Amino acid sequence: MDKKLAPIVLFTYNRPEHTQQVLDALALNNEAKESILYIYCDGAKPLATEQELEKINTVKSIATKEHRFKEVVVIEQQKNKGLANSIIDGVSEIINEHGKIIVLEDDIVTSKGFLKYMNDALKCYENNENVMHISGFMYPHQQQLPETFFYNVTLCWGWATWQRAWQYFNPNALQLWKILLKNKQLTQIDKFSSGYLSSQLAHNISGKLNTWFIKWHV
């Protein structure tokens, strides 16, 4: 087995049952015992209820007890960062250290072949500048497709990338909007989304949303 497997990063918050399911499924992968797992546990919001605090603490307890991987590193946030900031900061931190990364959130239940697929793809396309992102999910479809294929829509439900690609991530939604306008590409991002992606970018500019995915997609 390749000893240079990509580190896995799991982002959690206040869903202990979901978190446990994610870890149980991930641990069934043969590569799990040779992989480093980073678990980011977001902190409580200022007005969190006792019930919410209990769930957050239960998630942290689940994370600290996890032992089915080569190494488990738990990062507990003292304050609530929110999902977008947690992912942006966490991915940047780990990818700058390791050069590549596999990313999961606390509601992604993977198959037994997930880690092999991700690591194989990361190795295969490591030096291909045209490939920026590896996705472990595809929308349900009726078309007959091969097991692996290229797709120009970024899917974020279990994914992987390299530092060489993540360096281009821009968290500034307004800058991204202006770049798309300048290059006459604004309509391109909606080719498969019926206006959803451009509207999400617009909502990030207005402050209605604070998400990371659309900025990575652009």
Residue frames relative to the residue before (quaternion, step in Angstrom):
aa qw qx qy qz dx dy dz
M 1.0000 0.0000 0.0000 0.0000 0.00 0.00 0.00
D 0.5441 -0.6249 0.4534 0.3285 3.57 -1.03 0.82
K 0.3368 -0.7666 0.5144 0.1851 3.57 -0.69 1.09
K 0.6726 0.4714 -0.3013 0.4843 3.59 1.23 -0.23
L 0.1193 0.8114 -0.5560 0.1352 3.53 0.82 1.01
A 0.5502 -0.6228 0.4448 0.3340 3.55 -1.10 0.70
P 0.4877 -0.6352 0.4986 0.3318 3.59 -1.05 0.67
I 0.3179 -0.7229 0.5837 0.1890 3.54 -1.17 0.68
V 0.0945 -0.7871 0.6076 0.0476 3.57 -0.95 0.87
L 0.0917 -0.7935 0.6017 0.0033 3.55 -0.79 1.10
F 0.1875 -0.7871 0.5818 0.0828 3.57 -0.79 1.07
T 0.0225 -0.8182 0.5719 -0.0544 3.55 -0.70 1.15
Y 0.1216 -0.7869 0.5988 0.0869 3.54 -1.32 0.23
N 0.8234 -0.2299 0.2079 0.4753 3.59 -0.09 -1.26
R 0.5780 0.5664 -0.3857 0.4432 3.58 1.11 0.63
P 0.1732 -0.8444 0.4986 0.0917 3.59 0.28 1.24
E 0.6539 0.5127 -0.3327 0.4460 3.60 0.93 -0.83
H 0.6468 0.5102 -0.3111 0.4738 3.56 0.97 -0.86
T 0.6521 0.5336 -0.3119 0.4390 3.56 0.89 -0.97
Q 0.6603 0.5066 -0.3079 0.4610 3.57 0.93 -0.88
Q 0.6424 0.5207 -0.3227 0.4605 3.59 0.98 -0.80
V 0.6346 0.5308 -0.3251 0.4581 3.58 0.99 -0.84
L 0.6875 0.4838 -0.2795 0.4639 3.58 0.87 -0.96
D 0.6451 0.5254 -0.3231 0.4510 3.59 0.96 -0.84
A 0.6735 0.4855 -0.2942 0.4735 3.59 0.94 -0.88
L 0.6621 0.5179 -0.3016 0.4498 3.56 0.93 -0.90
A 0.6533 0.5387 -0.3052 0.4357 3.57 1.02 -0.82
L 0.5984 0.5718 -0.3579 0.4323 3.61 1.21 -0.36
N 0.5360 0.6047 -0.4036 0.4291 3.59 1.28 -0.20
N 0.5299 -0.6503 0.4417 0.3182 3.59 -0.91 0.88
E 0.6757 0.5165 -0.2873 0.4406 3.57 1.08 -0.72
A 0.4597 0.7159 -0.4387 0.2893 3.60 1.22 -0.30
K 0.7055 0.4823 -0.2765 0.4394 3.58 0.83 -0.96
E 0.7000 0.4069 -0.2683 0.5220 3.60 1.28 -0.16
S 0.6336 0.5524 -0.3070 0.4463 3.58 1.31 0.08
I 0.3898 -0.6669 0.5799 0.2590 3.54 -1.21 0.62
L 0.1310 -0.7891 0.5982 0.0487 3.57 -0.90 0.97
Y 0.1325 -0.7573 0.6367 0.0592 3.54 -0.86 1.06
I 0.0882 -0.7905 0.6051 0.0349 3.57 -0.82 0.99
Y 0.1608 -0.7793 0.6024 0.0633 3.56 -0.61 1.19
C 0.1091 -0.7895 0.6035 0.0225 3.57 -0.72 1.13
D 0.3034 -0.7737 0.5271 0.1776 3.58 -0.43 1.18
G 0.4923 -0.6788 0.4717 0.2728 3.55 -1.17 0.65
A 0.6487 -0.5381 0.3844 0.3767 3.53 -1.33 0.21
K 0.4971 -0.6161 0.5187 0.3230 3.54 -1.24 0.52
P 0.6847 -0.5283 0.3080 0.3965 3.62 -1.12 0.59
L 0.7847 0.3018 -0.1546 0.5188 3.60 0.96 -0.81
A 0.2272 0.8051 -0.5170 0.1813 3.58 1.13 0.59
T 0.4262 -0.6962 0.5204 0.2505 3.57 -1.03 0.82
E 0.6761 -0.4727 0.3622 0.4339 3.56 -1.28 0.20
Q 0.6315 0.5346 -0.3254 0.4576 3.57 1.04 -0.78
E 0.6606 0.4982 -0.3006 0.4744 3.58 0.97 -0.85
L 0.6405 0.5248 -0.3191 0.4610 3.58 0.99 -0.82
E 0.6317 0.5363 -0.3286 0.4531 3.56 1.03 -0.79
K 0.6562 0.5042 -0.3088 0.4689 3.58 0.97 -0.84
I 0.6431 0.5225 -0.3159 0.4622 3.58 0.97 -0.86
N 0.6807 0.4822 -0.2826 0.4736 3.57 0.93 -0.89
T 0.6157 0.5374 -0.3443 0.4622 3.58 1.10 -0.66
V 0.6211 0.5305 -0.3323 0.4716 3.58 1.03 -0.78
K 0.6558 0.5069 -0.3111 0.4650 3.59 0.93 -0.87
S 0.6379 0.5265 -0.3200 0.4620 3.56 1.04 -0.79
I 0.6321 0.5231 -0.3217 0.4726 3.58 0.99 -0.84
A 0.6626 0.5225 -0.3006 0.4446 3.56 0.94 -0.92
T 0.7087 0.4688 -0.2723 0.4514 3.58 0.84 -0.95
K 0.6766 0.4848 -0.2917 0.4713 3.60 1.19 -0.48
E 0.5069 0.6659 -0.4220 0.3486 3.61 1.23 -0.26
H 0.0124 0.8356 -0.5442 0.0737 3.59 -0.79 1.04
R 0.5370 0.6864 -0.3737 0.3176 3.61 1.23 0.01
F 0.6371 0.4971 -0.3242 0.4919 3.57 1.26 0.28
K 0.6987 -0.4534 0.3263 0.4470 3.58 -1.24 0.27
E 0.7654 -0.1085 0.1080 0.6251 3.54 1.03 -0.88
V 0.1262 -0.7771 0.6125 0.0708 3.56 -1.05 0.76
V 0.0716 -0.7851 0.6152 0.0010 3.55 -0.76 1.11
V 0.1400 -0.8027 0.5778 0.0472 3.58 -0.63 1.13
I 0.1060 -0.7790 0.6170 0.0350 3.56 -0.84 1.04
E 0.1072 -0.8135 0.5712 0.0197 3.58 -0.43 1.24
Q 0.2708 -0.7565 0.5766 0.1483 3.56 -0.77 1.06
Q 0.4170 -0.7187 0.5029 0.2378 3.56 -0.94 0.89
K 0.7641 0.2153 -0.1249 0.5951 3.57 1.18 -0.61
N 0.5647 -0.6039 0.4402 0.3501 3.55 -1.23 0.41
K 0.2011 -0.7967 0.5635 0.0850 3.57 -0.73 1.11
G 0.4132 -0.6788 0.4957 0.3505 3.56 1.13 -0.59
L 0.6515 -0.5691 0.3365 0.3720 3.56 -1.14 0.64
A 0.6656 0.5244 -0.3233 0.4213 3.59 0.82 -0.95
N 0.7050 0.4499 -0.2704 0.4768 3.58 0.78 -1.00
S 0.6125 0.5558 -0.3466 0.4424 3.58 1.05 -0.74
I 0.6985 0.4670 -0.2742 0.4678 3.56 0.86 -0.96
I 0.6553 0.5157 -0.3231 0.4474 3.59 0.85 -0.91
D 0.7101 0.4497 -0.2624 0.4740 3.58 0.81 -1.00
G 0.6819 0.5075 -0.2920 0.4384 3.57 0.91 -0.92
V 0.6556 0.4964 -0.3088 0.4780 3.57 0.91 -0.89
S 0.6509 0.5211 -0.3182 0.4512 3.58 0.92 -0.89
E 0.6620 0.5217 -0.3041 0.4441 3.57 0.92 -0.91
I 0.7394 0.4250 -0.2370 0.4653 3.58 0.74 -1.04
I 0.6772 0.4983 -0.3106 0.4434 3.59 0.91 -0.82
N 0.6263 0.5264 -0.3404 0.4635 3.58 1.11 -0.59
E 0.6649 0.4834 -0.2960 0.4864 3.57 1.19 -0.50
H 0.8136 0.2988 -0.1181 0.4846 3.58 0.90 -0.94
G 0.4663 -0.7101 0.4276 0.3090 3.61 1.18 -0.35
K 0.7800 0.0643 -0.0426 0.6211 3.59 1.27 -0.29
I 0.0835 -0.8161 0.5717 -0.0116 3.56 -1.19 0.47
I 0.1853 -0.7153 0.6590 0.1404 3.54 -1.33 0.53
V 0.1391 -0.8418 0.5215 0.0115 3.58 -0.64 1.13
L 0.0046 0.7840 -0.6196 0.0375 3.54 -1.00 0.97
E 0.2473 -0.7075 0.6327 0.1948 3.53 -1.28 0.48
D 0.6806 -0.5659 0.3082 0.3487 3.55 -1.25 0.34
D 0.6854 0.4208 -0.3155 0.5036 3.59 1.19 0.37
I 0.5312 0.6153 -0.4046 0.4190 3.58 1.22 0.51
V 0.0890 -0.7879 0.6091 0.0176 3.58 -0.42 1.23
T 0.2151 -0.8301 0.5084 0.0787 3.56 -0.43 1.25
S 0.5164 -0.6042 0.5045 0.3373 3.54 -1.35 0.24
K 0.6681 -0.5017 0.3670 0.4090 3.58 -1.30 0.15
G 0.7159 0.4383 -0.2539 0.4806 3.57 1.20 -0.40
F 0.3617 0.7817 -0.4563 0.2233 3.57 1.30 0.05
L 0.7185 0.4539 -0.2728 0.4509 3.60 0.70 -1.02
K 0.6228 0.5250 -0.3459 0.4657 3.59 1.03 -0.69
Y 0.6479 0.5206 -0.3133 0.4594 3.56 0.92 -0.93
M 0.6903 0.4904 -0.2850 0.4491 3.57 0.82 -0.98
N 0.6937 0.4696 -0.2846 0.4662 3.58 0.84 -0.92
D 0.6261 0.5271 -0.3363 0.4659 3.59 1.03 -0.73
A 0.6792 0.4866 -0.2873 0.4684 3.57 0.94 -0.91
L 0.6275 0.5344 -0.3356 0.4561 3.59 1.00 -0.78
K 0.6711 0.4820 -0.2888 0.4836 3.56 1.01 -0.79
C 0.6645 0.5376 -0.3002 0.4234 3.57 0.92 -0.95
Y 0.8093 0.2716 -0.1120 0.5086 3.59 0.87 -0.98
E 0.2470 0.8246 -0.4826 0.1616 3.56 1.28 0.29
N 0.8001 0.2753 -0.1254 0.5181 3.59 0.90 -0.89
N 0.5137 0.6181 -0.4249 0.4165 3.57 1.25 0.35
E 0.3089 -0.8032 0.4835 0.1599 3.56 -0.19 1.30
N 0.6101 0.5671 -0.3535 0.4257 3.60 1.19 -0.36
V 0.6886 0.4158 -0.2663 0.5311 3.57 1.25 -0.33
M 0.1090 -0.8344 0.5403 0.0065 3.56 -0.55 1.21
H 0.8097 0.1736 0.0103 0.5605 3.56 1.13 -0.66
I 0.1677 -0.7528 0.6283 0.1018 3.56 -1.07 0.82
S 0.1550 -0.8099 0.5620 0.0640 3.58 -0.73 1.04
G 0.2808 -0.7620 0.5636 0.1514 3.54 -1.06 0.81
F 0.7069 0.3964 -0.2355 0.5364 3.58 1.30 0.16
M 0.0094 -0.7613 0.6472 0.0374 3.55 -1.25 0.52
Y 0.5486 -0.6153 0.4546 0.3374 3.55 -1.03 0.81
P 0.5777 -0.5599 0.4470 0.3910 3.62 -1.12 0.54
H 0.0493 0.8072 -0.5820 0.0851 3.58 -0.90 0.89
Q 0.4417 -0.6929 0.5115 0.2514 3.55 -1.26 0.45
Q 0.5692 0.6137 -0.3751 0.3983 3.56 1.21 -0.45
Q 0.4338 -0.6789 0.5275 0.2695 3.57 -1.04 0.77
L 0.0054 0.8180 -0.5719 0.0611 3.57 -0.52 1.19
P 0.5492 -0.5910 0.4584 0.3727 3.60 -1.17 0.46
E 0.6863 -0.4879 0.3338 0.4238 3.58 -1.24 0.28
T 0.7772 0.0849 -0.0605 0.6206 3.58 1.10 -0.67
F 0.1003 0.7875 -0.5990 0.1049 3.57 -1.04 0.78
F 0.5050 -0.6273 0.4976 0.3221 3.56 -1.31 0.31
Y 0.0071 -0.7824 0.6202 -0.0562 3.55 -1.06 0.86
N 0.3094 -0.7987 0.4886 0.1663 3.59 -0.82 0.92
V 0.5718 0.5064 -0.4170 0.4926 3.56 1.16 0.64
T 0.3640 -0.7453 0.5211 0.2011 3.56 -0.78 1.05
L 0.0974 -0.7836 0.6126 0.0337 3.59 -0.74 1.07
C 0.2422 -0.8478 0.4673 0.0647 3.56 -0.67 1.13
W 0.5180 0.6361 -0.4266 0.3808 3.61 1.20 0.30
G 0.7814 -0.0984 0.0050 0.6162 3.53 0.39 1.31
W 0.2846 0.7801 -0.4954 0.2548 3.58 -0.03 1.26
A 0.1796 -0.7737 0.5996 0.0979 3.53 -1.32 0.22
T 0.0453 0.7912 -0.6094 0.0223 3.55 -1.22 0.47
W 0.4511 -0.6658 0.5316 0.2659 3.53 -1.40 -0.02
Q 0.6331 -0.5195 0.4086 0.4029 3.56 -1.26 0.36
R 0.6096 0.5722 -0.3488 0.4234 3.59 1.05 -0.75
A 0.6968 0.4317 -0.2626 0.5091 3.61 1.16 -0.58
W 0.6724 0.5240 -0.2980 0.4296 3.58 0.89 -0.97
Q 0.5493 0.6252 -0.3993 0.3847 3.61 1.15 -0.46
Y 0.6696 0.4911 -0.2953 0.4726 3.58 1.20 -0.43
F 0.4306 0.7000 -0.4694 0.3230 3.60 1.25 -0.04
N 0.0794 -0.7901 0.6078 0.0058 3.56 -0.87 1.02
P 0.2773 -0.8042 0.5034 0.1516 3.62 -0.48 1.14
N 0.5899 0.5914 -0.3582 0.4171 3.59 1.29 -0.16
A 0.3183 -0.7951 0.4890 0.1656 3.57 -0.21 1.30
L 0.6451 0.5276 -0.3302 0.4431 3.61 0.98 -0.78
Q 0.6345 0.5191 -0.3270 0.4701 3.57 0.98 -0.81
L 0.6526 0.5177 -0.3106 0.4579 3.56 0.96 -0.86
W 0.6329 0.5357 -0.3236 0.4557 3.57 1.00 -0.84
K 0.6694 0.5021 -0.2917 0.4634 3.58 0.95 -0.92
I 0.6299 0.5273 -0.3280 0.4665 3.58 1.05 -0.76
L 0.6538 0.5115 -0.3089 0.4642 3.57 0.97 -0.87
L 0.6470 0.5119 -0.3134 0.4702 3.58 0.99 -0.83
K 0.6580 0.5260 -0.3032 0.4455 3.56 0.91 -0.96
N 0.7542 0.3753 -0.1939 0.5027 3.56 0.98 -0.89
K 0.3974 -0.7442 0.4450 0.3002 3.56 1.36 0.12
Q 0.4458 0.7029 -0.4269 0.3534 3.54 1.00 0.94
L 0.3878 0.7584 -0.4669 0.2375 3.59 1.24 -0.01
T 0.6904 0.4653 -0.2896 0.4723 3.59 0.93 -0.82
Q 0.5665 0.6267 -0.3775 0.3793 3.57 1.18 -0.52
I 0.6748 0.5101 -0.3145 0.4307 3.58 0.94 -0.82
D 0.6892 0.4549 -0.2779 0.4907 3.58 1.26 -0.31
K 0.3150 0.7953 -0.4763 0.2035 3.57 1.28 0.13
F 0.7975 0.2302 -0.1102 0.5467 3.57 1.04 -0.80
S 0.7047 0.4974 -0.2559 0.4365 3.61 1.22 0.10
S 0.3884 -0.7574 0.4599 0.2529 3.62 1.25 0.11
G 0.7687 -0.3844 0.1914 0.4740 3.58 0.92 0.89
Y 0.4774 0.7078 -0.4247 0.3014 3.58 1.24 -0.23
L 0.7096 0.4812 -0.2840 0.4293 3.60 0.79 -0.97
S 0.6668 0.4812 -0.3159 0.4734 3.61 0.91 -0.81
S 0.6407 0.5126 -0.3326 0.4650 3.59 1.04 -0.70
Q 0.6264 0.5249 -0.3440 0.4622 3.59 1.07 -0.67
L 0.6334 0.5121 -0.3272 0.4789 3.57 1.03 -0.75
A 0.6433 0.5215 -0.3147 0.4638 3.59 0.99 -0.84
H 0.6594 0.5034 -0.3072 0.4662 3.60 0.98 -0.80
N 0.6173 0.5203 -0.3472 0.4772 3.59 1.13 -0.53
I 0.6252 0.5263 -0.3322 0.4709 3.58 1.09 -0.66
S 0.7139 0.4604 -0.2531 0.4629 3.58 0.90 -0.93
G 0.5060 -0.6495 0.4254 0.3757 3.58 1.20 -0.45
K 0.4461 0.6909 -0.4538 0.3431 3.56 1.28 0.02
L 0.7767 0.1541 -0.0828 0.6051 3.56 1.17 -0.67
N 0.0777 -0.7426 0.6574 0.1022 3.53 -1.33 0.34
T 0.2085 0.7876 -0.5391 0.2135 3.55 0.12 1.34
W 0.4221 -0.7154 0.5032 0.2384 3.56 -1.21 0.47
F 0.5922 0.6498 -0.3589 0.3133 3.57 1.01 -0.86
I 0.6891 0.4899 -0.3049 0.4384 3.59 0.76 -1.00
K 0.6374 0.5242 -0.3312 0.4574 3.60 1.06 -0.67
W 0.6433 0.4916 -0.3119 0.4972 3.57 1.08 -0.68
H 0.6289 0.5383 -0.3347 0.4502 3.59 0.99 -0.79
V 0.6746 0.4889 -0.2943 0.4683 3.59 0.89 -0.94
